[in-house]
Amino acid sequence: MATGRDFSRRAFAYDLSKNVITKGEIYDIDVINQSIENILSTIRGERIFLLPYGSELPVVIFENLNDTNAELLLEKILDAIEVWEDRITVFREETRMNINYNTNSLTLELPYRLNQNNITGTFVRNIKFD
């Protein structure tokens, strides 16, 4: 026997107060930061139905980084983000990647602007090479 259910008080996992435009895209700093994280942590070829998706970062972190190849890595990271995340404009000239040789880590600081509403945000990630 079916029982009537009241769904009006049900909690949703998605915050309905967020701005969802007609394409169903979400423009929110946390969502963009997660998207950038996904791009950076995905090895190219890892997604079967979207082979070019991802970045060089997961492969390069196991190589010896120096100032020369770190600049090349930063350019590849920025290129990947610009290809796969069209909701933002990255401020390339303000992007910073600091390598700490003593702790075998790097810090990536990537400022950007949301194209839809001109809100600025910054993606920051610390990566250890252990």
Kinemage of the C-alpha trace (Angstrom):
@kinemage 1
@onewidth
@group {chain A} dominant
@subgroup {mainchain}
@vectorlist {calphas} color= white
{ca met a 1} P 0.000 0.000 0.000
{ca ala a 2} L 1.431 3.318 -1.048
{ca thr a 3} L 1.586 6.099 1.498
{ca gly a 4} L 1.460 9.783 0.725
{ca arg a 5} L 4.749 11.591 1.317
{ca asp a 6} L 5.246 15.244 2.017
{ca phe a 7} L 8.309 16.367 0.062
{ca ser a 8} L 7.846 20.053 0.846
{ca arg a 9} L 10.111 19.848 3.898
{ca arg a 10} L 12.761 17.678 2.350
{ca ala a 11} L 16.340 18.983 2.460
{ca phe a 12} L 18.144 19.248 -0.850
{ca ala a 13} L 21.868 18.698 -1.310
{ca tyr a 14} L 21.934 21.582 -3.792
{ca asp a 15} L 21.588 25.105 -2.444
{ca leu a 16} L 18.659 26.559 -4.407
{ca ser a 17} L 19.696 30.093 -3.522
{ca lys a 18} L 22.714 29.778 -5.852
{ca asn a 19} L 22.516 31.454 -9.247
{ca val a 20} L 21.652 28.900 -11.931
{ca ile a 21} L 21.370 30.325 -15.436
{ca thr a 22} L 19.396 28.857 -18.310
{ca lys a 23} L 22.199 26.495 -19.390
{ca gly a 24} L 22.236 25.026 -15.916
{ca glu a 25} L 25.706 26.403 -15.210
{ca ile a 26} L 26.579 27.520 -11.733
{ca tyr a 27} L 28.704 30.599 -11.048
{ca asp a 28} L 30.052 30.421 -7.542
{ca ile a 29} L 33.581 30.750 -6.162
{ca asp a 30} L 33.458 27.363 -4.399
{ca val a 31} L 32.161 25.625 -7.527
{ca ile a 32} L 34.842 27.232 -9.707
{ca asn a 33} L 37.589 26.299 -7.236
{ca gln a 34} L 36.374 22.689 -7.259
{ca ser a 35} L 36.323 22.709 -11.045
{ca ile a 36} L 39.918 23.997 -11.164
{ca glu a 37} L 40.909 21.324 -8.640
{ca asn a 38} L 39.328 18.664 -10.877
{ca ile a 39} L 41.185 19.944 -13.936
{ca leu a 40} L 44.516 20.013 -12.110
{ca ser a 41} L 44.165 16.599 -10.501
{ca thr a 42} L 43.058 14.781 -13.656
{ca ile a 43} L 45.706 13.199 -15.880
{ca arg a 44} L 45.081 13.741 -19.578
{ca gly a 45} L 43.596 10.569 -21.020
{ca glu a 46} L 42.108 9.518 -17.677
{ca arg a 47} L 38.519 10.357 -18.648
{ca ile a 48} L 37.512 7.807 -21.247
{ca phe a 49} L 34.885 9.934 -22.980
{ca leu a 50} L 36.899 13.161 -22.794
{ca leu a 51} L 40.532 12.157 -23.301
{ca pro a 52} L 42.057 15.665 -23.622
{ca tyr a 53} L 40.535 16.805 -20.282
{ca gly a 54} L 43.010 17.465 -17.480
{ca ser a 55} L 46.449 18.967 -16.985
{ca glu a 56} L 50.137 18.103 -16.848
{ca leu a 57} L 50.318 18.608 -13.083
{ca pro a 58} L 49.668 15.005 -11.941
{ca val a 59} L 52.497 13.757 -14.161
{ca val a 60} L 55.013 16.515 -13.499
{ca ile a 61} L 54.825 16.387 -9.713
{ca phe a 62} L 56.950 13.244 -9.808
{ca glu a 63} L 59.708 14.928 -11.821
{ca asn a 64} L 62.474 17.210 -10.600
{ca leu a 65} L 61.178 20.762 -10.664
{ca asn a 66} L 63.484 23.685 -11.269
{ca asp a 67} L 62.820 27.301 -12.171
{ca thr a 68} L 62.883 26.608 -15.903
{ca asn a 69} L 60.453 23.700 -16.080
{ca ala a 70} L 58.298 25.264 -13.330
{ca glu a 71} L 57.558 28.201 -15.645
{ca leu a 72} L 56.636 25.772 -18.411
{ca leu a 73} L 54.416 23.840 -15.992
{ca leu a 74} L 52.660 27.037 -14.930
{ca glu a 75} L 51.954 27.914 -18.576
{ca lys a 76} L 50.510 24.431 -19.185
{ca ile a 77} L 48.357 24.700 -16.060
{ca leu a 78} L 46.992 28.078 -17.148
{ca asp a 79} L 46.344 26.809 -20.675
{ca ala a 80} L 44.418 23.792 -19.329
{ca ile a 81} L 42.284 25.949 -17.051
{ca glu a 82} L 41.486 28.369 -19.867
{ca val a 83} L 40.480 25.495 -22.161
{ca trp a 84} L 38.296 23.620 -19.668
{ca glu a 85} L 36.867 26.388 -17.477
{ca asp a 86} L 35.181 28.997 -19.657
{ca arg a 87} L 33.219 30.580 -16.810
{ca ile a 88} L 36.283 32.530 -15.645
{ca thr a 89} L 39.047 34.785 -16.896
{ca val a 90} L 42.387 34.012 -15.273
{ca phe a 91} L 44.650 36.932 -14.365
{ca arg a 92} L 47.804 35.349 -15.814
{ca glu a 93} L 50.076 38.237 -14.832
{ca glu a 94} L 49.030 37.907 -11.174
{ca thr a 95} L 49.300 34.105 -11.001
{ca arg a 96} L 52.044 32.841 -8.700
{ca met a 97} L 53.685 29.453 -8.308
{ca asn a 98} L 56.257 29.233 -5.536
{ca ile a 99} L 58.511 26.209 -5.214
{ca asn a 100} L 59.823 25.354 -1.763
{ca tyr a 101} L 62.761 23.008 -2.226
{ca asn a 102} L 63.202 22.517 1.537
{ca thr a 103} L 59.744 20.994 1.979
{ca asn a 104} L 59.422 19.470 -1.527
{ca ser a 105} L 56.268 21.417 -2.212
{ca leu a 106} L 54.819 24.146 -4.355
{ca thr a 107} L 52.064 26.667 -3.842
{ca leu a 108} L 49.855 27.732 -6.708
{ca glu a 109} L 47.912 30.982 -6.359
{ca leu a 110} L 45.593 31.676 -9.269
{ca pro a 111} L 43.408 34.812 -9.231
{ca tyr a 112} L 40.451 34.964 -11.611
{ca arg a 113} L 37.231 36.808 -12.434
{ca leu a 114} L 33.836 35.182 -12.940
{ca asn a 115} L 32.720 36.178 -16.434
{ca gln a 116} L 29.033 36.248 -15.604
{ca asn a 117} L 29.074 38.674 -12.688
{ca asn a 118} L 32.653 40.069 -12.469
{ca ile a 119} L 33.212 38.696 -8.960
{ca thr a 120} L 36.873 37.893 -8.331
{ca gly a 121} L 38.215 34.818 -6.614
{ca thr a 122} L 41.525 33.089 -6.015
{ca phe a 123} L 42.325 29.416 -6.252
{ca val a 124} L 45.118 28.407 -3.854
{ca arg a 125} L 46.629 24.958 -3.682
{ca asn a 126} L 49.623 23.597 -1.773
{ca ile a 127} L 51.138 20.481 -3.329
{ca lys a 128} L 53.628 18.194 -1.574
{ca phe a 129} L 55.952 15.993 -3.632
{ca asp a 130} L 56.431 13.105 -1.197
